[in-house]
Every structure is written in structure tokens, then in C-alpha cells.
Amino acid sequence: MTIRKRSGLLVSALIATSMLAACSNNDGSAEPSPSASSSASAEPSPSASPSESAAASELQGTLNISLPNASSSVWNAVADAYMKKNPGVKVNVDNKPLEGYKEWLTAQFAAGTPDADLVVNNEVANLMSDKKFVDYYPYFDQVNPYTGKPWKDSLDLAAMGINLDGVGTEDHLYNLNFESVQIVWMYNKEIFDKAGISETPKTFNELTAAFDKIKAAGYTPLALAGDANSMWSNQAGWLVRIYADQYLRDYINVIRSQEQDYTYLPGVDDIWKYDPTDPYNDANSNVTKNELRQWKAVRDKEGPYKIAGNPAWAVYADNLKKLFSYTPDGFFGVKDDQAYQLFLTGKAATMVSTPASYWQLPKDFADETKTGAKGGVKAFEYGFFNMPSMEGPEVLAPARTIQIPIGFYGLVSKDAEQNALGMNFMMYLTSPEGYMVYAEAIQNSKDASLSGAPALKDITLPADMTAAFADFTPIGNTEGYESAANKLARGLNDYQPSVQDWVGSVQRFFAGKITTEQYLSELQANVDKYLEPMLKQGKKELSDLDTPESRPPERK
């Protein structure tokens, strides 16, 4: 994903949020919002077998791009370059604000077939279930006219989290993630020096000790938004899940596919061994997960899926509360742009960020809107460090982070000709020629930056981008997994009634109004209450959990 404009920096996806696919579902959704209510009246377009891509000079038609918080200058540059190669095609760029984008997209389908073609669809899982988007898989074998070889040969499928050998006839890929994001900590070196901190923290205890010194020096240690959106799908929610992962890593032993399971993949699952010292041990390409076994574990309160009365959950919750005590005053009312302004203006020492800030921060120092200061603010020296690890007997493994291919670019399914036109544009964008146009436009823009190295082969990035990405050491990924941390730490599986209840509960916990035991009891009751309706929303029933080895029946 391109991290564009600070208000959209780190979404879940990560748009952020969590930002945030490295797809946990075959439909390509990552951390989807099950509450994206849609009663779309239009029937999905028939799944037409894609014909061979038309030669560029023969293409005709109109393509409409509507992305959330995307840089118009960047996408217009790509559109212009594409139209020069394809004079019979008109590309319109009409990007939308991030806030309300999910609702806008849902409303377009409710009214019929949207005018938009290229969208971001990670938060509309129900529309993907209804096959409202074009499936990328059938196009991977086609020749990309901009490279002269099969499209899949130009895509780094391993980096995208795609294993074509494991794709079955029921599997679909409704969005493409060819960009990347790595969540890291960013810090103000000048504040660290003033507080007497000479080294960046490697452990959680070192982090909190540094924060104590920073607070004593008169600065806010952690610039973090605490409103409901951040707690669920942005920076605060990422920290909630990332640190839960340290304590709940053995989830995989509970939900991994067994030999009799419909999800079992010979050649993968029969050679896998549990190794929490390997940060990629439970990657989707290394071991398959049976979602039904996970929900059965939730129902039966098995292993890390038991919340109340679980010592690991208790220690994790206490450490989380301590971390969030270093946030700005009025934390639960602080929005993302307000937290960023604290860091940008030198009032806060750290923030959660991505490599995109390497280029974006110098631009934002001079931005009056973002700094709130006429003429901008004086720049300061900044740096990055990886997630410090919590330690203790309940910790199962070092901290990982969110480090995934993202983008979530989906094409609205229309007729076969329009679908082919959309795919042709995506082939151009992911080609060496098209991506160089894109990368150079980002480099020259005032409102965009690249968040990580792209998952594309044969491309060449501008030299400063290549050098910057080399500085970010991988430590493993937590995103896109069917895990206890991802599915329980912020309420149940992004099911919105559960998330809303959790936000209220965690606010009371952080404010000291309820104890750790009471907080975990409330979270357990929350999960128990919403398990059945969450399953029903996904067209599953509690009875399916009695036979997790069997594929659940298809339900309308």
C-alpha cells in the first residue's frame, strides 16, 4: 500500500489496518470488517473465463479509479502513462476520503453496479463473499502484454503470501497485494538525547524505563490515538494484537489442519513442526489452519482460546495497560492526526509508524495543516526501531510485527470485456515500466510515500528507496493469521457489536475502573455472547463446530 496523507497512514490493514491481506481468507480479505452491512441489490456479474489480454493498442473503454486517501497526483501520473500506451482508453481518477470509504463503497453496490472499477475492498468481506469482485487467479497464467511473459512470473507470490499449489477450485483472490508494510517504532532522537537515552530499547522493560525518563523530561512518551477507530483497526489495535501474539503463539497447535480435515494440504501439513523460535513458523505458506477448529476452540475455551482465568492473558493485559499509560492526556479522545501532530511538533518522543515516514516526515515538517504552525516546524533528527519484546515466564516467543504485502486492490466485477480492461491496467501497474512511473510519482509527490519494498520481480526502484528499505530488519509477521491474538484480543473477529463492547471495556480497564480479572471476564463474556451471531454472519452454524474436519455446507 502506498501510505498517503497522514490521516490514512497505517490503516488496516493496515488498510492498516491492520492496516492490515497476507490473506487469512481465500477471498483475499485481511482483517475485514464483518459489519460492513450490504444489501446489494445487483446480482454479481457472471464469472466469465478471462480471455487472453487484448494487445495494448486495441484496448477501448473507460476505467474509473476510486481509492481511499490515495494521492491524486500519483494515480493521475499512472493513468496518463497508461493512456499514452492505450489511446483508446480513458482513465478517470476520483479518489475518496478514508473516513466513510467503506460505507461509500457499500452504498455503491446497494444502488446497483458501481461506476468505480479499481477500489480497495479489504473491509467489505460480505461483498467478496457475494462475488462482487473479479477473481485474480484465472488471470495469473495469462501473458502480461507489458512484459511478454505470464503475469504470475512477474509477481513475487511468496512475498504476497500466495501458494498457487494450495489453491483449490473453491478458492478466490478478490484483491491484489503487491506492496508491503512493516510496522515499526519511530522516535525523536533529540528527545531521547535530552532524556539521557543512548540506545533504542530492545525489550519491553527497556522501553518503559525509557518512557519514564522521557515523561520526567516533560514530553509525552508515546504519540498514539485512542479513539474507537484506532483501538480497533489502527495503531492502538495493532499493538493490542502484536503483543498478544507473544503470549498466545501456541494457538497453532490447536487449530492446525489435521490429516482428516478438508483443509489439510499434503506436502505442507505433514512435514510441519511447531517451532516458536522461528518467527515464520506459522506462516500460511508453511501450515494450513482450519477455521472451524479455531471457532471450536473458542466455544470450548481450549488452550490460548480461553481468556478468563488464563495466566498468560492476565500478564499480557497488565503489560498492555502499562504501555498505554504513556499515551497523551485524554487518550480515548485523541485522533490519529492529533497524535501525529504531537510527534511532528516535537512534543512526543515516539510513534508507531512504517518505513513510509522515512520520506513523509520531511514533507510534513513544512506542512502547516499537519503541524498546526504557520510555515511548518523545525525538523528534527529521527530514527526507527523494531518492536521491543515483552519478557517473562508466560511469554512464548519474541515480539513480531505486522509485516505483510498490502494494497487490497480489487476490481468490481462487470462484464468480461470490462474485467479484462481492469486486469490489463493492473498488469501495466505491476510491470517494470508501470511501476517505475508509480514509484517516481510517489518520490516527486507532496502527499505520498512508499511504505515498503514491493512484492514484484524485475522492477527497479529509485536508489534512495532501495537504500532505505535495506535498513528495516524483518522480525516476523502476525497479520493475516487465524490466531487467538488476531481473533480475540480486540473482541471477536472484528464482529462490530463485539468490537464496540470491547472498546468500552478496555477503556474502563485502562482507566483503572475495573481490575484485570474483571476485564478478562468481560472479554470472555463478550466472545461467548457473540460467537453464534458472528458465525451466522459468515454463513456458518454452531453445529458446524461438531465436525471441524468437514467442510461446512454452502448456505445462502
C-alpha positions in Angstrom: 0.0 0.0 0.0 1.1 3.5 -0.6 0.9 5.3 2.7 -0.7 8.6 1.6 -1.6 11.6 3.6 -1.1 11.1 7.3 -4.8 10.5 8.1 -4.5 7.4 6.0 -1.0 6.4 7.1 -1.1 3.0 8.7 -4.6 1.7 8.1 -5.6 -1.7 8.2 -5.0 -3.1 7.4 -3.3 -1.9 7.9 -6.0 -0.8 5.2 -3.9 -0.5 8.2 -5.1 -1.6 9.0 -4.4 -3.9 10.1 -3.7 -2.0 8.3 -3.5 -4.6 7.6 -4.2 -9.4 3.1 -1.4 -11.9 3.5 -4.7 -13.3 3.3 -6.2 -15.2 6.1 -9.2 -16.0 3.9 -9.2 -17.3 0.4 -11.3 -14.4 -0.7 -8.4 -12.1 -0.1 -9.8 -10.2 2.9 -7.5 -9.2 5.7 -9.0 -8.1 9.0 -12.3 -7.4 7.2 -15.0 -5.6 9.0 -17.9 -8.0 9.2 -20.1 -5.1 10.0 -19.8 -3.7 6.5 -23.5 -4.1 6.0 -24.6 -4.6 2.5 -27.9 -5.5 1.0 -26.5 -5.1 -2.5 -29.4 -5.3 -4.9 -27.3 -6.0 -8.0 -26.6 -9.6 -8.8 -22.9 -10.4 -9.1 -21.6 -10.4 -12.7 -21.2 -13.9 -14.1 -17.7 -15.4 -13.6 -16.6 -15.2 -17.2 -13.4 -17.1 -18.1 -11.0 -14.3 -18.9 -9.9 -14.2 -22.5 -6.3 -13.5 -23.4 -5.4 -9.9 -22.7 -6.0 -7.7 -25.7 -3.0 -6.1 -27.3 -2.5 -2.7 -25.7 -3.2 -0.8 -29.0 -6.6 -2.5 -29.4 -8.0 -1.6 -26.0 -11.1 0.5 -25.8 -13.2 1.7 -22.9 -13.2 3.7 -19.6 -11.7 2.7 -16.3 -12.6 4.5 -13.1 -10.3 4.6 -10.1 -11.7 5.4 -6.6 -9.2 4.6 -3.8 -9.3 5.8 -0.2 -7.0 8.7 0.6 -4.8 7.9 -2.3 -2.6 10.6 -3.9 -4.4 12.1 -6.9 -1.0 13.2 -8.4 0.4 9.7 -8.2 -2.6 7.9 -9.7 -3.1 10.6 -12.4 0.6 10.1 -13.4 0.0 6.3 -13.8 -3.3 7.0 -15.6 -1.6 9.4 -18.0 1.2 6.9 -18.8 -1.3 4.1 -19.3 -3.4 6.2 -21.7 -0.4 7.1 -23.8 0.1 3.4 -24.4 -3.6 2.8 -24.8 -5.1 5.8 -26.6 -8.5 4.1 -26.8 -8.8 4.0 -23.0 -10.0 6.8 -20.7 -8.8 6.5 -17.1 -10.6 8.7 -14.5 -9.1 9.2 -11.1 -11.7 10.1 -8.4 -10.2 9.1 -5.1 -12.2 9.3 -1.9 -11.5 10.2 1.8 -10.6 7.4 4.0 -13.2 8.2 6.5 -16.5 6.8 5.3 -14.9 4.9 2.4 -16.3 1.5 3.4 -19.8 3.0 3.7 -19.4 4.8 0.4 -18.3 1.6 -1.4 -21.1 -0.5 0.2 -23.7 2.1 -0.9 -22.4 1.9 -4.5 -23.2 -1.7 -4.6 -26.6 -1.3 -2.9 -27.6 1.1 -5.7 -26.6 -1.3 -8.4 -23.4 -1.8 -10.3 -20.9 0.8 -9.2 -19.3 3.2 -11.7 -15.9 2.6 -10.0 -13.7 -0.2 -11.3 -10.5 -0.2 -9.2 -11.2 0.1 -5.5 -9.8 -1.0 -2.1 -12.0 -3.8 -0.8 -10.4 -5.2 2.4 -13.3 -4.0 4.6 -16.2 -5.4 2.6 -15.8 -9.1 3.2 -19.5 -9.7 2.6 -19.3 -8.3 -0.9 -16.4 -10.6 -1.6 -18.4 -13.5 -0.4 -21.1 -12.4 -2.8 -18.5 -12.5 -5.7 -18.8 -8.8 -6.4 -15.2 -8.5 -7.5 -13.1 -10.1 -10.2 -11.1 -13.2 -9.2 -7.4 -12.6 -10.0 -6.4 -16.3 -10.0 -7.6 -17.1 -13.6 -5.6 -14.2 -14.9 -2.2 -15.2 -13.4 -1.4 -17.6 -16.3 -2.2 -15.0 -19.0 0.7 -13.3 -20.7 1.2 -9.7 -19.5 1.5 -7.7 -22.7 3.8 -5.2 -20.9 6.4 -7.9 -20.1 5.8 -10.6 -22.7 5.6 -13.4 -20.1 2.9 -14.9 -17.8 1.7 -12.4 -15.3 2.5 -14.6 -12.4 6.2 -14.7 -13.4 6.4 -11.0 -12.6 4.7 -11.3 -9.2 6.6 -12.4 -6.0 3.9 -14.7 -5.0 5.8 -16.0 -1.9 6.1 -12.4 -0.6 2.4 -11.9 -1.3 1.5 -14.9 0.8 0.1 -16.8 -2.2 0.8 -20.5 -2.7 -0.7 -21.5 -6.1 -0.1 -25.2 -5.3 -2.6 -24.9 -2.4 -5.3 -23.1 -4.4 -8.4 -25.2 -5.0 -11.5 -24.7 -7.2 -13.4 -23.1 -4.3 -10.6 -20.5 -3.6 -10.7 -17.0 -5.0 -8.4 -13.9 -4.8 -10.5 -10.8 -4.9 -7.8 -8.3 -4.1 -4.1 -8.0 -5.0 -1.4 -7.0 -2.5 1.8 -6.2 -4.2 3.1 -3.5 -1.9 4.3 -4.1 1.6 4.2 -2.6 5.1 6.3 -3.2 8.2 5.1 -1.7 11.4 8.0 -0.2 13.4 8.6 2.4 16.2 9.7 5.8 15.1 11.5 8.1 17.6 12.7 11.6 18.0 16.5 11.3 18.6 16.7 14.8 20.1 14.2 13.9 22.9 16.0 10.6 23.5 19.3 12.5 23.9 17.7 15.1 26.3 16.3 12.3 28.4 19.7 10.5 28.6 18.7 7.5 26.5 21.7 6.4 24.4 20.3 3.2 22.9 17.0 2.2 21.4 15.0 -0.3 23.5 15.1 -4.0 22.7 12.8 -5.2 25.5 9.6 -4.0 26.9 11.2 -3.3 30.2 13.8 -1.1 28.4 11.0 0.6 26.6 9.1 1.5 29.7 12.3 2.6 31.5 13.0 4.9 28.6 9.4 6.2 28.7 9.8 7.0 32.4 12.8 9.2 31.6 11.0 10.9 28.7 8.0 11.6 30.9 10.2 13.1 33.6 11.8 15.3 31.0 8.4 16.8 30.2 7.5 15.0 27.0 4.7 12.6 26.0 6.4 9.2 25.6 4.0 7.7 23.0 2.0 9.6 20.4 -0.9 7.3 19.9 -4.5 7.8 19.0 -7.1 6.2 21.4 -10.4 6.8 19.7 -12.6 3.8 18.8 -11.2 3.5 15.3 -7.6 3.4 16.4 -8.4 0.9 19.1 -9.9 -1.4 16.6 -8.2 -1.1 13.2 -5.3 1.4 13.5 -2.1 1.8 15.6 -3.6 1.1 19.0 -5.3 -2.0 17.7 -2.1 -3.2 16.1 -0.2 -3.0 19.4 -3.0 -4.9 21.1 -2.7 -7.8 18.7 1.1 -7.7 18.2 1.8 -8.1 21.9 -1.0 -10.7 22.5 0.9 -12.8 19.9 3.8 -13.2 22.2 1.7 -15.0 24.8 -0.6 -17.0 22.5 1.8 -18.3 19.9 0.8 -21.9 20.7 -2.6 -21.3 19.1 -1.3 -23.1 16.0 -1.2 -26.4 17.8 -4.9 -26.1 18.4 -6.2 -25.1 15.0 -3.7 -26.5 12.5 -5.2 -28.8 9.9 -5.3 -32.5 10.9 -4.9 -35.3 8.3 -8.7 -35.9 8.1 -9.5 -32.2 7.7 -10.9 -30.7 4.4 -8.2 -28.0 4.8 -5.3 -30.5 5.1 -2.6 -30.0 2.4 -0.2 -33.0 1.9 3.3 -31.9 1.4 2.8 -29.0 3.7 1.0 -30.0 6.8 2.6 -33.4 7.1 6.1 -32.0 7.4 5.4 -29.0 9.6 6.8 -28.9 13.1 6.0 -26.4 15.9 8.9 -24.1 16.5 8.1 -20.7 18.2 11.7 -19.6 17.8 11.1 -19.4 14.1 9.1 -16.1 13.5 7.6 -17.5 10.3 6.8 -21.0 11.6 3.1 -20.5 11.5 3.0 -18.6 8.2 0.1 -19.5 5.9 2.6 -20.9 3.4 4.1 -23.2 5.9 1.0 -24.7 7.6 -2.7 -24.6 6.9 -5.3 -23.6 9.6 -8.8 -25.0 10.0 -11.1 -22.1 10.8 -13.7 -24.5 12.2 -11.1 -25.8 14.7 -10.5 -22.3 15.8 -14.1 -21.5 16.5 -14.5 -24.9 18.2 -11.6 -23.9 20.5 -13.3 -20.6 21.2 -16.5 -22.4 22.1 -14.7 -25.0 24.2 -12.3 -22.5 25.7 -9.3 -24.6 24.7 -5.7 -23.5 25.3 -5.0 -19.9 24.4 -8.6 -19.5 23.3 -9.6 -19.5 27.0 -9.5 -15.9 28.2 -10.8 -15.6 31.7 -8.6 -17.4 34.3 -5.8 -17.8 31.9 -2.5 -16.6 33.4 -1.0 -15.7 30.0 -3.9 -13.4 29.2 -3.6 -11.8 32.6 0.1 -10.9 32.3 -0.4 -9.7 28.8 -3.3 -7.5 29.8 -1.3 -5.9 32.7 1.7 -5.1 30.4 -0.7 -3.7 27.8 -2.2 -1.4 30.4 1.2 -0.2 31.4 2.2 0.5 27.8 -0.9 2.6 27.2 -0.4 4.6 30.3 2.4 6.5 28.4 -0.1 7.9 25.8 -1.3 11.5 25.6 -3.7 13.1 28.1 -7.3 12.4 27.2 -6.1 9.3 25.3 -9.5 7.9 24.4 -10.5 11.2 22.7 -7.2 11.6 20.7 -7.5 11.0 17.0 -4.8 9.9 14.6 -4.0 13.4 13.2 -3.8 14.8 16.7 -1.4 12.1 17.8 0.8 12.7 14.8 0.9 16.4 15.4 2.3 15.8 18.8 5.2 13.8 17.3 5.7 16.2 14.4 5.9 19.2 16.6 8.5 17.6 19.0 6.1 17.2 21.9 6.1 13.4 21.9 9.0 11.0 21.7 7.8 8.0 19.8 5.0 6.8 17.5 4.1 3.6 15.7 4.9 4.0 12.0 6.1 2.4 8.8 9.1 3.0 6.5 6.9 5.4 4.6 7.7 8.0 7.3 11.4 8.0 6.1 10.2 10.1 3.2 7.0 11.5 4.5 8.2 13.2 7.7 10.5 15.8 6.0 7.5 16.8 3.8 5.2 17.1 6.9 7.6 19.3 8.9 6.8 22.0 6.4 3.1 21.3 6.2 1.1 24.0 8.1 -2.1 21.9 8.2 -0.4 18.9 9.8 1.8 20.8 12.2 -0.7 23.5 13.1 2.1 26.1 12.8 2.5 28.8 10.2 5.4 28.0 8.0 5.6 24.5 9.5 8.1 23.5 12.2 11.8 23.0 12.6 12.8 19.5 11.5 14.5 17.1 14.0 16.5 14.0 13.6 14.5 10.8 13.8 15.1 7.1 13.6 13.4 3.7 13.8 13.5 0.6 16.0 11.6 -2.7 15.9 9.0 -4.0 18.4 10.6 -4.4 21.9 9.8 -7.8 23.3 7.9 -8.4 26.4 9.6 -10.9 28.7 8.6 -13.3 31.4 7.6 -17.0 32.0 4.3 -16.6 30.2 6.0 -15.3 27.0 6.3 -18.0 24.3 8.3 -16.1 21.7 9.9 -12.8 20.9 7.7 -10.0 19.5 6.8 -10.0 15.9 5.2 -7.2 14.0 2.8 -6.6 11.1 4.9 -7.1 8.0 2.8 -8.0 5.1 2.0 -7.4 1.4 -0.8 -4.9 1.2 -2.8 -2.8 -1.2 -6.1 -4.6 -1.3 -6.7 -3.5 -4.9 -10.0 -5.0 -6.1 -11.7 -4.7 -9.4 -15.5 -4.5 -9.4 -16.9 -7.4 -11.4 -18.8 -6.3 -14.5 -18.9 -7.8 -18.0 -16.0 -9.9 -19.3 -14.6 -7.0 -21.5 -14.6 -4.5 -18.7 -13.0 -7.1 -16.3 -10.3 -7.7 -18.9 -9.6 -4.0 -19.2 -9.2 -3.7 -15.5 -6.8 -6.6 -15.4 -4.8 -5.1 -18.3 -4.4 -1.9 -16.2 -3.2 -3.9 -13.2 -0.7 -5.8 -15.5 0.7 -2.4 -16.6 0.9 -1.1 -13.0 2.8 -4.2 -11.8 5.2 -4.2 -14.8 8.7 -2.7 -14.6 7.6 0.2 -16.8 4.3 0.9 -15.0 5.7 0.6 -11.5 8.6 2.9 -12.3 6.1 5.6 -13.3 4.3 4.9 -10.0 7.4 5.0 -7.8 8.8 8.1 -9.4 5.4 9.9 -9.0 5.5 9.0 -5.3 9.1 10.2 -5.0 8.1 13.6 -6.5 4.8 14.0 -4.7 4.0 16.0 -1.6 1.3 13.6 -0.2 2.6 10.1 -0.8 5.4 7.8 0.1 6.1 4.1 -0.4 5.6 2.0 2.8 7.9 -0.9 1.9 9.6 -2.9 -0.8 7.1 -4.1 -3.5 6.4 -7.8 -4.0 7.2 -7.6 -7.6 10.0 -9.1 -9.7 12.1 -7.4 -12.4 11.4 -3.8 -11.2 13.9 -1.1 -10.3 13.2 1.4 -7.6 14.8 4.8 -7.3 18.1 4.4 -5.5 17.1 6.2 -2.2 14.1 4.0 -1.8 16.2 0.8 -2.3 18.7 2.0 0.3 16.1 3.0 2.8 14.3 -0.4 2.7 17.5 -2.2 3.4 17.6 -0.7 6.9 14.4 -2.4 8.1 15.2 -5.8 9.5 12.3 -8.4 9.3 11.3 -9.9 12.7 8.3 -11.9 11.6 4.6 -11.2 10.9 1.4 -11.6 12.9 -1.1 -10.3 10.4 -3.5 -12.4 8.3 -3.4 -15.4 10.6 -6.3 -17.3 12.1 -4.8 -16.8 15.6 -6.1 -16.2 19.1 -4.3 -12.8 19.2 -5.9 -11.6 16.0 -9.4 -13.1 16.6 -9.9 -12.4 20.3 -7.7 -9.6 21.6 -10.0 -6.8 20.3 -13.3 -8.6 20.7 -14.4 -11.4 18.5 -13.1 -11.5 14.9 -13.8 -7.9 14.0 -17.6 -8.5 14.6 -18.7 -5.0 15.2 -21.1 -5.4 18.1 -18.3 -7.3 19.9 -15.6 -4.7 19.0 -17.8 -1.9 20.3 -18.4 -3.7 23.6 -14.6 -4.4 23.9 -13.7 -0.8 23.3 -15.9 0.3 26.2 -14.4 -2.5 28.4 -10.8 -1.8 27.6 -11.3 1.9 28.2 -12.6 1.2 31.7 -9.7 -1.2 32.3 -7.0 1.3 31.2 -8.7 4.0 33.3 -8.4 1.8 36.4 -12.2 1.4 36.8 -12.1 -2.4 36.6 -9.5 -4.9 37.6 -7.5 -7.2 35.2 -9.7 -10.1 36.3 -12.9 -8.2 35.6 -11.6 -7.0 32.3 -10.8 -10.6 31.1 -14.1 -11.8 32.4 -15.9 -9.1 30.4 -13.9 -10.1 27.3 -14.7 -13.7 27.8 -18.4 -13.0 28.2 -18.2 -10.8 25.1 -16.7 -13.6 23.0 -19.2 -16.1 24.3 -22.2 -13.8 23.6 -21.2 -13.0 20.0 -19.8 -16.3 18.8 -23.1 -17.6 17.3 -24.2 -14.4 15.5 -20.6 -13.9 14.2 -20.7 -17.4 12.8 -24.1 -16.8 11.2 -22.9 -13.7 9.6 -20.2 -15.8 7.9 -22.9 -18.4 6.9 -21.8 -20.9 9.5 -23.6 -22.5 12.4 -22.5 -23.7 15.8 -23.3 -27.2 14.7 -20.5 -27.0 12.1 -18.0 -27.0 15.0 -19.0 -30.5 16.0 -17.4 -31.8 12.8 -14.5 -29.5 12.1 -12.9 -32.0 9.7 -15.8 -31.5 7.3 -16.4 -28.5 5.0 -19.4 -26.6 6.2 -22.4 -26.7 3.9 -22.9 -23.8 1.5 -25.7 -21.6 2.8 -27.5 -18.8 1.1 
